[in-house]
């Protein structure tokens, strides 16, 4: 009976790989669960083509981390410290496994609701005094359309102060119109990838 239960609980895993940098080619596992979507490789590659070498020595925060594919790519490309938040237990276990494949000493993983954990993580990075990149990929359902997850995400971004922020990137549904400004940040670029779009924000001048 125990074996049957264990078999039922087994989750199918997909994999992707780190594209470039120190850990190029390392395998990242992604559990096949409804709440976790891995950022497409083409989208990840485009994002890192945009930030290029600017992330070297900076903090990187993946707010809705899932398996950590974006944050670990940033780590591989020279980010100083990476912070991950994830509330799904299965996804968090995969995140911890993935971190072990890279440099655990530069990674900080926080288990729990990102909307609740954000203030604590933000306080930590603020104390480092380093400029920070924030990556937001809030969970969404194309079937249900947009609920309050984006409003809650925008409320988090509004808290980010210019002296802490290098850039905020938001991965969102293409049919969502993101505001031109969020708090002290202004939209500087957006790029579409089918049903997903990346919008970039930097501190307003």
Beta strands, then each sheet from edge to edge (+ up, - down):
strand 1: 13-17
strand 2: 27-31
strand 3: 59-62
strand 4: 81-86
strand 5: 107-111
strand 6: 132-136
strand 7: 165-173
strand 8: 181-182
strand 9: 185-193
strand 10: 196-203
sheet 1: 1+ 2-
sheet 2: 5+ 4+ 3+ 6+ 7+ 10- 9+ 8-
end
